[in-house]
Amino acid sequence: MRSEEEYSKEDMDRINEVLNSGVHSTKRKPFRFSLLFLWWIVVAILGGASLFLAKLAGVV
């Protein structure tokens, strides 16, 4: 392994940049609570519809 003196300043800057940044890191958008709330409403409506249909069929 090379010592740090064998690398130029530019090489050391690039090495430090790679080491400090994640290899597989991606830029992510912030979490959207409105989308979570929308999914919660959709699931609740589908659950209510299935309960209504089950009562209509006499299963419940």
PDBQT receptor file of N, H, CA, C and O in Angstrom, charges set to zero:
ATOM      1  N   MET A   1       0.833  -1.168   0.000  1.00  0.00    +0.000 N 
ATOM      2  CA  MET A   1       0.000   0.000   0.000  1.00  0.00    +0.000 C 
ATOM      3  C   MET A   1       0.888   1.245   0.000  1.00  0.00    +0.000 C 
ATOM      4  O   MET A   1       1.926   1.284   0.661  1.00  0.00    +0.000 OA
ATOM      5  N   ARG A   2       0.469   2.239  -0.737  1.00  0.00    +0.000 N 
ATOM      6  H   ARG A   2      -0.374   2.207  -1.273  1.00  0.00    +0.000 HD
ATOM      7  CA  ARG A   2       1.258   3.468  -0.834  1.00  0.00    +0.000 C 
ATOM      8  C   ARG A   2       1.073   4.331   0.405  1.00  0.00    +0.000 C 
ATOM      9  O   ARG A   2       0.051   4.263   1.088  1.00  0.00    +0.000 OA
ATOM     10  N   SER A   3       2.065   5.127   0.672  1.00  0.00    +0.000 N 
ATOM     11  H   SER A   3       2.895   5.183   0.117  1.00  0.00    +0.000 HD
ATOM     12  CA  SER A   3       1.930   6.105   1.758  1.00  0.00    +0.000 C 
ATOM     13  C   SER A   3       1.301   7.374   1.190  1.00  0.00    +0.000 C 
ATOM     14  O   SER A   3       1.277   7.574  -0.025  1.00  0.00    +0.000 OA
ATOM     15  N   GLU A   4       0.802   8.214   2.060  1.00  0.00    +0.000 N 
ATOM     16  H   GLU A   4       0.822   8.053   3.047  1.00  0.00    +0.000 HD
ATOM     17  CA  GLU A   4       0.123   9.432   1.611  1.00  0.00    +0.000 C 
ATOM     18  C   GLU A   4       1.053  10.395   0.893  1.00  0.00    +0.000 C 
ATOM     19  O   GLU A   4       0.597  11.211   0.093  1.00  0.00    +0.000 OA
ATOM     20  N   GLU A   5       2.336  10.314   1.162  1.00  0.00    +0.000 N 
ATOM     21  H   GLU A   5       2.707   9.650   1.812  1.00  0.00    +0.000 HD
ATOM     22  CA  GLU A   5       3.286  11.220   0.514  1.00  0.00    +0.000 C 
ATOM     23  C   GLU A   5       3.435  10.921  -0.976  1.00  0.00    +0.000 C 
ATOM     24  O   GLU A   5       3.844  11.797  -1.739  1.00  0.00    +0.000 OA
ATOM     25  N   GLU A   6       3.111   9.704  -1.401  1.00  0.00    +0.000 N 
ATOM     26  H   GLU A   6       2.779   8.993  -0.781  1.00  0.00    +0.000 HD
ATOM     27  CA  GLU A   6       3.266   9.336  -2.814  1.00  0.00    +0.000 C 
ATOM     28  C   GLU A   6       2.125   9.856  -3.684  1.00  0.00    +0.000 C 
ATOM     29  O   GLU A   6       2.226   9.822  -4.911  1.00  0.00    +0.000 OA
ATOM     30  N   TYR A   7       1.053  10.333  -3.079  1.00  0.00    +0.000 N 
ATOM     31  H   TYR A   7       0.971  10.361  -2.083  1.00  0.00    +0.000 HD
ATOM     32  CA  TYR A   7      -0.081  10.850  -3.840  1.00  0.00    +0.000 C 
ATOM     33  C   TYR A   7       0.027  12.364  -3.964  1.00  0.00    +0.000 C 
ATOM     34  O   TYR A   7       0.511  13.047  -3.061  1.00  0.00    +0.000 OA
ATOM     35  N   SER A   8      -0.434  12.870  -5.099  1.00  0.00    +0.000 N 
ATOM     36  H   SER A   8      -0.827  12.316  -5.832  1.00  0.00    +0.000 HD
ATOM     37  CA  SER A   8      -0.457  14.326  -5.273  1.00  0.00    +0.000 C 
ATOM     38  C   SER A   8      -1.654  14.901  -4.505  1.00  0.00    +0.000 C 
ATOM     39  O   SER A   8      -2.520  14.162  -4.037  1.00  0.00    +0.000 OA
ATOM     40  N   LYS A   9      -1.682  16.206  -4.389  1.00  0.00    +0.000 N 
ATOM     41  H   LYS A   9      -0.978  16.806  -4.770  1.00  0.00    +0.000 HD
ATOM     42  CA  LYS A   9      -2.782  16.873  -3.682  1.00  0.00    +0.000 C 
ATOM     43  C   LYS A   9      -4.112  16.601  -4.373  1.00  0.00    +0.000 C 
ATOM     44  O   LYS A   9      -5.129  16.388  -3.713  1.00  0.00    +0.000 OA
ATOM     45  N   GLU A  10      -4.102  16.608  -5.721  1.00  0.00    +0.000 N 
ATOM     46  H   GLU A  10      -3.276  16.780  -6.258  1.00  0.00    +0.000 HD
ATOM     47  CA  GLU A  10      -5.323  16.340  -6.482  1.00  0.00    +0.000 C 
ATOM     48  C   GLU A  10      -5.806  14.916  -6.246  1.00  0.00    +0.000 C 
ATOM     49  O   GLU A  10      -7.001  14.678  -6.075  1.00  0.00    +0.000 OA
ATOM     50  N   ASP A  11      -4.856  13.957  -6.236  1.00  0.00    +0.000 N 
ATOM     51  H   ASP A  11      -3.885  14.150  -6.375  1.00  0.00    +0.000 HD
ATOM     52  CA  ASP A  11      -5.231  12.568  -5.998  1.00  0.00    +0.000 C 
ATOM     53  C   ASP A  11      -5.821  12.393  -4.602  1.00  0.00    +0.000 C 
ATOM     54  O   ASP A  11      -6.815  11.688  -4.432  1.00  0.00    +0.000 OA
ATOM     55  N   MET A  12      -5.217  13.027  -3.610  1.00  0.00    +0.000 N 
ATOM     56  H   MET A  12      -4.409  13.600  -3.748  1.00  0.00    +0.000 HD
ATOM     57  CA  MET A  12      -5.721  12.913  -2.240  1.00  0.00    +0.000 C 
ATOM     58  C   MET A  12      -7.115  13.532  -2.117  1.00  0.00    +0.000 C 
ATOM     59  O   MET A  12      -7.959  13.025  -1.377  1.00  0.00    +0.000 OA
ATOM     60  N   ASP A  13      -7.354  14.623  -2.839  1.00  0.00    +0.000 N 
ATOM     61  H   ASP A  13      -6.669  15.034  -3.440  1.00  0.00    +0.000 HD
ATOM     62  CA  ASP A  13      -8.685  15.233  -2.817  1.00  0.00    +0.000 C 
ATOM     63  C   ASP A  13      -9.723  14.292  -3.416  1.00  0.00    +0.000 C 
ATOM     64  O   ASP A  13     -10.818  14.145  -2.874  1.00  0.00    +0.000 OA
ATOM     65  N   ARG A  14      -9.378  13.652  -4.541  1.00  0.00    +0.000 N 
ATOM     66  H   ARG A  14      -8.488  13.772  -4.982  1.00  0.00    +0.000 HD
ATOM     67  CA  ARG A  14     -10.306  12.703  -5.157  1.00  0.00    +0.000 C 
ATOM     68  C   ARG A  14     -10.530  11.485  -4.276  1.00  0.00    +0.000 C 
ATOM     69  O   ARG A  14     -11.654  10.996  -4.167  1.00  0.00    +0.000 OA
ATOM     70  N   ILE A  15      -9.466  10.989  -3.644  1.00  0.00    +0.000 N 
ATOM     71  H   ILE A  15      -8.553  11.386  -3.732  1.00  0.00    +0.000 HD
ATOM     72  CA  ILE A  15      -9.590   9.834  -2.751  1.00  0.00    +0.000 C 
ATOM     73  C   ILE A  15     -10.502  10.176  -1.576  1.00  0.00    +0.000 C 
ATOM     74  O   ILE A  15     -11.380   9.389  -1.221  1.00  0.00    +0.000 OA
ATOM     75  N   ASN A  16     -10.299  11.335  -0.978  1.00  0.00    +0.000 N 
ATOM     76  H   ASN A  16      -9.585  11.974  -1.266  1.00  0.00    +0.000 HD
ATOM     77  CA  ASN A  16     -11.137  11.744   0.153  1.00  0.00    +0.000 C 
ATOM     78  C   ASN A  16     -12.589  11.955  -0.261  1.00  0.00    +0.000 C 
ATOM     79  O   ASN A  16     -13.507  11.660   0.504  1.00  0.00    +0.000 OA
ATOM     80  N   GLU A  17     -12.792  12.465  -1.465  1.00  0.00    +0.000 N 
ATOM     81  H   GLU A  17     -12.046  12.705  -2.087  1.00  0.00    +0.000 HD
ATOM     82  CA  GLU A  17     -14.157  12.666  -1.955  1.00  0.00    +0.000 C 
ATOM     83  C   GLU A  17     -14.879  11.331  -2.108  1.00  0.00    +0.000 C 
ATOM     84  O   GLU A  17     -16.045  11.207  -1.731  1.00  0.00    +0.000 OA
ATOM     85  N   VAL A  18     -14.186  10.324  -2.663  1.00  0.00    +0.000 N 
ATOM     86  H   VAL A  18     -13.239  10.424  -2.970  1.00  0.00    +0.000 HD
ATOM     87  CA  VAL A  18     -14.799   9.009  -2.848  1.00  0.00    +0.000 C 
ATOM     88  C   VAL A  18     -15.046   8.338  -1.503  1.00  0.00    +0.000 C 
ATOM     89  O   VAL A  18     -16.092   7.722  -1.298  1.00  0.00    +0.000 OA
ATOM     90  N   LEU A  19     -14.093   8.453  -0.590  1.00  0.00    +0.000 N 
ATOM     91  H   LEU A  19     -13.243   8.953  -0.756  1.00  0.00    +0.000 HD
ATOM     92  CA  LEU A  19     -14.248   7.802   0.709  1.00  0.00    +0.000 C 
ATOM     93  C   LEU A  19     -15.351   8.437   1.549  1.00  0.00    +0.000 C 
ATOM     94  O   LEU A  19     -16.007   7.744   2.327  1.00  0.00    +0.000 OA
ATOM     95  N   ASN A  20     -15.562   9.723   1.405  1.00  0.00    +0.000 N 
ATOM     96  H   ASN A  20     -15.030  10.286   0.772  1.00  0.00    +0.000 HD
ATOM     97  CA  ASN A  20     -16.576  10.407   2.204  1.00  0.00    +0.000 C 
ATOM     98  C   ASN A  20     -17.974  10.321   1.608  1.00  0.00    +0.000 C 
ATOM     99  O   ASN A  20     -18.958  10.563   2.306  1.00  0.00    +0.000 OA
ATOM    100  N   SER A  21     -18.072   9.982   0.340  1.00  0.00    +0.000 N 
ATOM    101  H   SER A  21     -17.272   9.786  -0.227  1.00  0.00    +0.000 HD
ATOM    102  CA  SER A  21     -19.390   9.829  -0.271  1.00  0.00    +0.000 C 
ATOM    103  C   SER A  21     -19.695   8.345  -0.388  1.00  0.00    +0.000 C 
ATOM    104  O   SER A  21     -18.814   7.543  -0.699  1.00  0.00    +0.000 OA
ATOM    105  N   GLY A  22     -20.957   7.983  -0.136  1.00  0.00    +0.000 N 
ATOM    106  H   GLY A  22     -21.673   8.634   0.117  1.00  0.00    +0.000 HD
ATOM    107  CA  GLY A  22     -21.350   6.583  -0.243  1.00  0.00    +0.000 C 
ATOM    108  C   GLY A  22     -21.289   6.117  -1.680  1.00  0.00    +0.000 C 
ATOM    109  O   GLY A  22     -21.627   6.870  -2.593  1.00  0.00    +0.000 OA
ATOM    110  N   VAL A  23     -20.864   4.894  -1.892  1.00  0.00    +0.000 N 
ATOM    111  H   VAL A  23     -20.589   4.282  -1.151  1.00  0.00    +0.000 HD
ATOM    112  CA  VAL A  23     -20.741   4.369  -3.250  1.00  0.00    +0.000 C 
ATOM    113  C   VAL A  23     -22.119   4.236  -3.893  1.00  0.00    +0.000 C 
ATOM    114  O   VAL A  23     -22.299   4.567  -5.065  1.00  0.00    +0.000 OA
ATOM    115  N   HIS A  24     -23.082   3.755  -3.127  1.00  0.00    +0.000 N 
ATOM    116  H   HIS A  24     -22.936   3.486  -2.175  1.00  0.00    +0.000 HD
ATOM    117  CA  HIS A  24     -24.420   3.525  -3.670  1.00  0.00    +0.000 C 
ATOM    118  C   HIS A  24     -25.422   4.566  -3.176  1.00  0.00    +0.000 C 
ATOM    119  O   HIS A  24     -26.627   4.311  -3.181  1.00  0.00    +0.000 OA
ATOM    120  N   SER A  25     -24.951   5.712  -2.757  1.00  0.00    +0.000 N 
ATOM    121  H   SER A  25     -23.972   5.919  -2.752  1.00  0.00    +0.000 HD
ATOM    122  CA  SER A  25     -25.879   6.717  -2.241  1.00  0.00    +0.000 C 
ATOM    123  C   SER A  25     -26.628   7.371  -3.398  1.00  0.00    +0.000 C 
ATOM    124  O   SER A  25     -26.063   7.618  -4.463  1.00  0.00    +0.000 OA
ATOM    125  N   THR A  26     -27.901   7.643  -3.169  1.00  0.00    +0.000 N 
ATOM    126  H   THR A  26     -28.360   7.442  -2.304  1.00  0.00    +0.000 HD
ATOM    127  CA  THR A  26     -28.728   8.286  -4.177  1.00  0.00    +0.000 C 
ATOM    128  C   THR A  26     -29.395   9.501  -3.556  1.00  0.00    +0.000 C 
ATOM    129  O   THR A  26     -29.613   9.560  -2.346  1.00  0.00    +0.000 OA
ATOM    130  N   LYS A  27     -29.710  10.453  -4.391  1.00  0.00    +0.000 N 
ATOM    131  H   LYS A  27     -29.533  10.405  -5.374  1.00  0.00    +0.000 HD
ATOM    132  CA  LYS A  27     -30.455  11.619  -3.941  1.00  0.00    +0.000 C 
ATOM    133  C   LYS A  27     -31.915  11.202  -3.800  1.00  0.00    +0.000 C 
ATOM    134  O   LYS A  27     -32.483  10.612  -4.719  1.00  0.00    +0.000 OA
ATOM    135  N   ARG A  28     -32.519  11.501  -2.673  1.00  0.00    +0.000 N 
ATOM    136  H   ARG A  28     -32.058  11.980  -1.926  1.00  0.00    +0.000 HD
ATOM    137  CA  ARG A  28     -33.910  11.127  -2.442  1.00  0.00    +0.000 C 
ATOM    138  C   ARG A  28     -34.747  12.368  -2.182  1.00  0.00    +0.000 C 
ATOM    139  O   ARG A  28     -34.290  13.352  -1.600  1.00  0.00    +0.000 OA
ATOM    140  N   LYS A  29     -35.985  12.283  -2.634  1.00  0.00    +0.000 N 
ATOM    141  H   LYS A  29     -36.357  11.484  -3.107  1.00  0.00    +0.000 HD
ATOM    142  CA  LYS A  29     -36.923  13.363  -2.364  1.00  0.00    +0.000 C 
ATOM    143  C   LYS A  29     -37.394  13.229  -0.918  1.00  0.00    +0.000 C 
ATOM    144  O   LYS A  29     -37.356  12.132  -0.361  1.00  0.00    +0.000 OA
ATOM    145  N   PRO A  30     -37.833  14.314  -0.308  1.00  0.00    +0.000 N 
ATOM    146  CA  PRO A  30     -38.329  14.222   1.067  1.00  0.00    +0.000 C 
ATOM    147  C   PRO A  30     -39.613  13.394   1.139  1.00  0.00    +0.000 C 
ATOM    148  O   PRO A  30     -40.366  13.297   0.170  1.00  0.00    +0.000 OA
ATOM    149  N   PHE A  31     -39.841  12.804   2.308  1.00  0.00    +0.000 N 
ATOM    150  H   PHE A  31     -39.229  12.882   3.096  1.00  0.00    +0.000 HD
ATOM    151  CA  PHE A  31     -41.014  11.957   2.501  1.00  0.00    +0.000 C 
ATOM    152  C   PHE A  31     -42.280  12.798   2.400  1.00  0.00    +0.000 C 
ATOM    153  O   PHE A  31     -42.358  13.894   2.955  1.00  0.00    +0.000 OA
ATOM    154  N   ARG A  32     -43.274  12.266   1.681  1.00  0.00    +0.000 N 
ATOM    155  H   ARG A  32     -43.211  11.376   1.230  1.00  0.00    +0.000 HD
ATOM    156  CA  ARG A  32     -44.526  12.999   1.494  1.00  0.00    +0.000 C 
ATOM    157  C   ARG A  32     -45.620  12.365   2.351  1.00  0.00    +0.000 C 
ATOM    158  O   ARG A  32     -46.106  11.277   2.043  1.00  0.00    +0.000 OA
ATOM    159  N   PHE A  33     -46.000  13.048   3.424  1.00  0.00    +0.000 N 
ATOM    160  H   PHE A  33     -45.605  13.931   3.674  1.00  0.00    +0.000 HD
ATOM    161  CA  PHE A  33     -47.047  12.537   4.302  1.00  0.00    +0.000 C 
ATOM    162  C   PHE A  33     -48.404  12.557   3.618  1.00  0.00    +0.000 C 
ATOM    163  O   PHE A  33     -49.280  11.763   3.960  1.00  0.00    +0.000 OA
ATOM    164  N   SER A  34     -48.588  13.454   2.659  1.00  0.00    +0.000 N 
ATOM    165  H   SER A  34     -47.876  14.099   2.381  1.00  0.00    +0.000 HD
ATOM    166  CA  SER A  34     -49.872  13.505   1.950  1.00  0.00    +0.000 C 
ATOM    167  C   SER A  34     -50.102  12.224   1.155  1.00  0.00    +0.000 C 
ATOM    168  O   SER A  34     -51.235  11.752   1.058  1.00  0.00    +0.000 OA
ATOM    169  N   LEU A  35     -49.052  11.663   0.593  1.00  0.00    +0.000 N 
ATOM    170  H   LEU A  35     -48.132  12.047   0.671  1.00  0.00    +0.000 HD
ATOM    171  CA  LEU A  35     -49.195  10.414  -0.145  1.00  0.00    +0.000 C 
ATOM    172  C   LEU A  35     -49.532   9.263   0.805  1.00  0.00    +0.000 C 
ATOM    173  O   LEU A  35     -50.345   8.402   0.468  1.00  0.00    +0.000 OA
ATOM    174  N   LEU A  36     -48.917   9.244   1.982  1.00  0.00    +0.000 N 
ATOM    175  H   LEU A  36     -48.257   9.944   2.255  1.00  0.00    +0.000 HD
ATOM    176  CA  LEU A  36     -49.236   8.229   2.985  1.00  0.00    +0.000 C 
ATOM    177  C   LEU A  36     -50.696   8.345   3.406  1.00  0.00    +0.000 C 
ATOM    178  O   LEU A  36     -51.391   7.335   3.526  1.00  0.00    +0.000 OA
ATOM    179  N   PHE A  37     -51.162   9.564   3.630  1.00  0.00    +0.000 N 
ATOM    180  H   PHE A  37     -50.598  10.384   3.533  1.00  0.00    +0.000 HD
ATOM    181  CA  PHE A  37     -52.552   9.783   4.017  1.00  0.00    +0.000 C 
ATOM    182  C   PHE A  37     -53.498   9.333   2.909  1.00  0.00    +0.000 C 
ATOM    183  O   PHE A  37     -54.541   8.742   3.190  1.00  0.00    +0.000 OA
ATOM    184  N   LEU A  38     -53.147   9.604   1.657  1.00  0.00    +0.000 N 
ATOM    185  H   LEU A  38     -52.300  10.084   1.429  1.00  0.00    +0.000 HD
ATOM    186  CA  LEU A  38     -53.973   9.177   0.526  1.00  0.00    +0.000 C 
ATOM    187  C   LEU A  38     -54.077   7.661   0.478  1.00  0.00    +0.000 C 
ATOM    188  O   LEU A  38     -55.166   7.128   0.263  1.00  0.00    +0.000 OA
ATOM    189  N   TRP A  39     -52.960   6.951   0.675  1.00  0.00    +0.000 N 
ATOM    190  H   TRP A  39     -52.075   7.385   0.850  1.00  0.00    +0.000 HD
ATOM    191  CA  TRP A  39     -52.987   5.485   0.681  1.00  0.00    +0.000 C 
ATOM    192  C   TRP A  39     -53.826   4.961   1.838  1.00  0.00    +0.000 C 
ATOM    193  O   TRP A  39     -54.535   3.966   1.689  1.00  0.00    +0.000 OA
ATOM    194  N   TRP A  40     -53.751   5.624   2.992  1.00  0.00    +0.000 N 
ATOM    195  H   TRP A  40     -53.174   6.433   3.113  1.00  0.00    +0.000 HD
ATOM    196  CA  TRP A  40     -54.544   5.210   4.140  1.00  0.00    +0.000 C 
ATOM    197  C   TRP A  40     -56.033   5.331   3.831  1.00  0.00    +0.000 C 
ATOM    198  O   TRP A  40     -56.822   4.466   4.211  1.00  0.00    +0.000 OA
ATOM    199  N   ILE A  41     -56.415   6.402   3.144  1.00  0.00    +0.000 N 
ATOM    200  H   ILE A  41     -55.774   7.105   2.836  1.00  0.00    +0.000 HD
ATOM    201  CA  ILE A  41     -57.822   6.593   2.767  1.00  0.00    +0.000 C 
ATOM    202  C   ILE A  41     -58.263   5.518   1.778  1.00  0.00    +0.000 C 
ATOM    203  O   ILE A  41     -59.355   4.968   1.914  1.00  0.00    +0.000 OA
ATOM    204  N   VAL A  42     -57.436   5.215   0.794  1.00  0.00    +0.000 N 
ATOM    205  H   VAL A  42     -56.548   5.662   0.684  1.00  0.00    +0.000 HD
ATOM    206  CA  VAL A  42     -57.777   4.193  -0.201  1.00  0.00    +0.000 C 
ATOM    207  C   VAL A  42     -57.963   2.836   0.468  1.00  0.00    +0.000 C 
ATOM    208  O   VAL A  42     -58.922   2.126   0.167  1.00  0.00    +0.000 OA
ATOM    209  N   VAL A  43     -57.059   2.471   1.368  1.00  0.00    +0.000 N 
ATOM    210  H   VAL A  43     -56.280   3.048   1.613  1.00  0.00    +0.000 HD
ATOM    211  CA  VAL A  43     -57.165   1.183   2.062  1.00  0.00    +0.000 C 
ATOM    212  C   VAL A  43     -58.414   1.152   2.939  1.00  0.00    +0.000 C 
ATOM    213  O   VAL A  43     -59.092   0.127   3.007  1.00  0.00    +0.000 OA
ATOM    214  N   ALA A  44     -58.724   2.252   3.605  1.00  0.00    +0.000 N 
ATOM    215  H   ALA A  44     -58.173   3.084   3.549  1.00  0.00    +0.000 HD
ATOM    216  CA  ALA A  44     -59.918   2.306   4.450  1.00  0.00    +0.000 C 
ATOM    217  C   ALA A  44     -61.190   2.166   3.614  1.00  0.00    +0.000 C 
ATOM    218  O   ALA A  44     -62.122   1.472   4.020  1.00  0.00    +0.000 OA
ATOM    219  N   ILE A  45     -61.235   2.810   2.465  1.00  0.00    +0.000 N 
ATOM    220  H   ILE A  45     -60.478   3.374   2.135  1.00  0.00    +0.000 HD
ATOM    221  CA  ILE A  45     -62.409   2.709   1.589  1.00  0.00    +0.000 C 
ATOM    222  C   ILE A  45     -62.567   1.283   1.077  1.00  0.00    +0.000 C 
ATOM    223  O   ILE A  45     -63.677   0.750   1.066  1.00  0.00    +0.000 OA
ATOM    224  N   LEU A  46     -61.477   0.663   0.655  1.00  0.00    +0.000 N 
ATOM    225  H   LEU A  46     -60.575   1.095   0.664  1.00  0.00    +0.000 HD
ATOM    226  CA  LEU A  46     -61.564  -0.718   0.175  1.00  0.00    +0.000 C 
ATOM    227  C   LEU A  46     -61.979  -1.669   1.295  1.00  0.00    +0.000 C 
ATOM    228  O   LEU A  46     -62.752  -2.599   1.063  1.00  0.00    +0.000 OA
ATOM    229  N   GLY A  47     -61.473  -1.445   2.500  1.00  0.00    +0.000 N 
ATOM    230  H   GLY A  47     -60.845  -0.690   2.688  1.00  0.00    +0.000 HD
ATOM    231  CA  GLY A  47     -61.876  -2.275   3.639  1.00  0.00    +0.000 C 
ATOM    232  C   GLY A  47     -63.345  -2.103   3.962  1.00  0.00    +0.000 C 
ATOM    233  O   GLY A  47     -64.044  -3.077   4.239  1.00  0.00    +0.000 OA
ATOM    234  N   GLY A  48     -63.815  -0.860   3.928  1.00  0.00    +0.000 N 
ATOM    235  H   GLY A  48     -63.246  -0.069   3.703  1.00  0.00    +0.000 HD
ATOM    236  CA  GLY A  48     -65.237  -0.610   4.169  1.00  0.00    +0.000 C 
ATOM    237  C   GLY A  48     -66.114  -1.231   3.097  1.00  0.00    +0.000 C 
ATOM    238  O   GLY A  48     -67.175  -1.777   3.400  1.00  0.00    +0.000 OA
ATOM    239  N   ALA A  49     -65.681  -1.151   1.845  1.00  0.00    +0.000 N 
ATOM    240  H   ALA A  49     -64.819  -0.707   1.599  1.00  0.00    +0.000 HD
ATOM    241  CA  ALA A  49     -66.447  -1.757   0.755  1.00  0.00    +0.000 C 
ATOM    242  C   ALA A  49     -66.499  -3.271   0.898  1.00  0.00    +0.000 C 
ATOM    243  O   ALA A  49     -67.543  -3.877   0.655  1.00  0.00    +0.000 OA
ATOM    244  N   SER A  50     -65.401  -3.884   1.285  1.00  0.00    +0.000 N 
ATOM    245  H   SER A  50     -64.553  -3.391   1.482  1.00  0.00    +0.000 HD
ATOM    246  CA  SER A  50     -65.403  -5.338   1.453  1.00  0.00    +0.000 C 
ATOM    247  C   SER A  50     -66.277  -5.749   2.636  1.00  0.00    +0.000 C 
ATOM    248  O   SER A  50     -66.954  -6.775   2.571  1.00  0.00    +0.000 OA
ATOM    249  N   LEU A  51     -66.272  -4.966   3.714  1.00  0.00    +0.000 N 
ATOM    250  H   LEU A  51     -65.722  -4.132   3.766  1.00  0.00    +0.000 HD
ATOM    251  CA  LEU A  51     -67.141  -5.256   4.859  1.00  0.00    +0.000 C 
ATOM    252  C   LEU A  51     -68.612  -5.112   4.464  1.00  0.00    +0.000 C 
ATOM    253  O   LEU A  51     -69.444  -5.933   4.850  1.00  0.00    +0.000 OA
ATOM    254  N   PHE A  52     -68.926  -4.072   3.699  1.00  0.00    +0.000 N 
ATOM    255  H   PHE A  52     -68.250  -3.405   3.385  1.00  0.00    +0.000 HD
ATOM    256  CA  PHE A  52     -70.297  -3.881   3.225  1.00  0.00    +0.000 C 
ATOM    257  C   PHE A  52     -70.747  -5.048   2.349  1.00  0.00    +0.000 C 
ATOM    258  O   PHE A  52     -71.856  -5.556   2.511  1.00  0.00    +0.000 OA
ATOM    259  N   LEU A  53     -69.895  -5.467   1.432  1.00  0.00    +0.000 N 
ATOM    260  H   LEU A  53     -68.994  -5.054   1.301  1.00  0.00    +0.000 HD
ATOM    261  CA  LEU A  53     -70.255  -6.583   0.554  1.00  0.00    +0.000 C 
ATOM    262  C   LEU A  53     -70.380  -7.887   1.330  1.00  0.00    +0.000 C 
ATOM    263  O   LEU A  53     -71.225  -8.719   0.998  1.00  0.00    +0.000 OA
ATOM    264  N   ALA A  54     -69.559  -8.082   2.355  1.00  0.00    +0.000 N 
ATOM    265  H   ALA A  54     -68.873  -7.406   2.625  1.00  0.00    +0.000 HD
ATOM    266  CA  ALA A  54     -69.655  -9.289   3.177  1.00  0.00    +0.000 C 
ATOM    267  C   ALA A  54     -70.964  -9.298   3.961  1.00  0.00    +0.000 C 
ATOM    268  O   ALA A  54     -71.597 -10.346   4.089  1.00  0.00    +0.000 OA
ATOM    269  N   LYS A  55     -71.377  -8.146   4.487  1.00  0.00    +0.000 N 
ATOM    270  H   LYS A  55     -70.863  -7.295   4.383  1.00  0.00    +0.000 HD
ATOM    271  CA  LYS A  55     -72.658  -8.072   5.194  1.00  0.00    +0.000 C 
ATOM    272  C   LYS A  55     -73.823  -8.263   4.235  1.00  0.00    +0.000 C 
ATOM    273  O   LYS A  55     -74.832  -8.876   4.583  1.00  0.00    +0.000 OA
ATOM    274  N   LEU A  56     -73.677  -7.737   3.034  1.00  0.00    +0.000 N 
ATOM    275  H   LEU A  56     -72.858  -7.238   2.751  1.00  0.00    +0.000 HD
ATOM    276  CA  LEU A  56     -74.724  -7.876   2.023  1.00  0.00    +0.000 C 
ATOM    277  C   LEU A  56     -74.896  -9.338   1.618  1.00  0.00    +0.000 C 
ATOM    278  O   LEU A  56     -76.013  -9.786   1.361  1.00  0.00    +0.000 OA
ATOM    279  N   ALA A  57     -73.790 -10.081   1.561  1.00  0.00    +0.000 N 
ATOM    280  H   ALA A  57     -72.882  -9.717   1.770  1.00  0.00    +0.000 HD
ATOM    281  CA  ALA A  57     -73.842 -11.491   1.182  1.00  0.00    +0.000 C 
ATOM    282  C   ALA A  57     -74.193 -12.388   2.364  1.00  0.00    +0.000 C 
ATOM    283  O   ALA A  57     -74.442 -13.579   2.177  1.00  0.00    +0.000 OA
ATOM    284  N   GLY A  58     -74.216 -11.842   3.571  1.00  0.00    +0.000 N 
ATOM    285  H   GLY A  58     -74.014 -10.875   3.723  1.00  0.00    +0.000 HD
ATOM    286  CA  GLY A  58     -74.562 -12.628   4.744  1.00  0.00    +0.000 C 
ATOM    287  C   GLY A  58     -73.404 -13.399   5.334  1.00  0.00    +0.000 C 
ATOM    288  O   GLY A  58     -73.625 -14.335   6.102  1.00  0.00    +0.000 OA
ATOM    289  N   VAL A  59     -72.207 -13.048   5.009  1.00  0.00    +0.000 N 
ATOM    290  H   VAL A  59     -72.027 -12.287   4.385  1.00  0.00    +0.000 HD
ATOM    291  CA  VAL A  59     -71.027 -13.738   5.529  1.00  0.00    +0.000 C 
ATOM    292  C   VAL A  59     -70.718 -13.258   6.939  1.00  0.00    +0.000 C 
ATOM    293  O   VAL A  59     -70.285 -14.040   7.785  1.00  0.00    +0.000 OA
ATOM    294  N   VAL A  60     -70.940 -11.986   7.189  1.00  0.00    +0.000 N 
ATOM    295  H   VAL A  60     -71.292 -11.351   6.502  1.00  0.00    +0.000 HD
ATOM    296  CA  VAL A  60     -70.621 -11.416   8.509  1.00  0.00    +0.000 C 
ATOM    297  C   VAL A  60     -71.891 -11.198   9.287  1.00  0.00    +0.000 C 
ATOM    298  O   VAL A  60     -71.846 -10.726  10.423  1.00  0.00    +0.000 OA
TER     299      VAL A  60
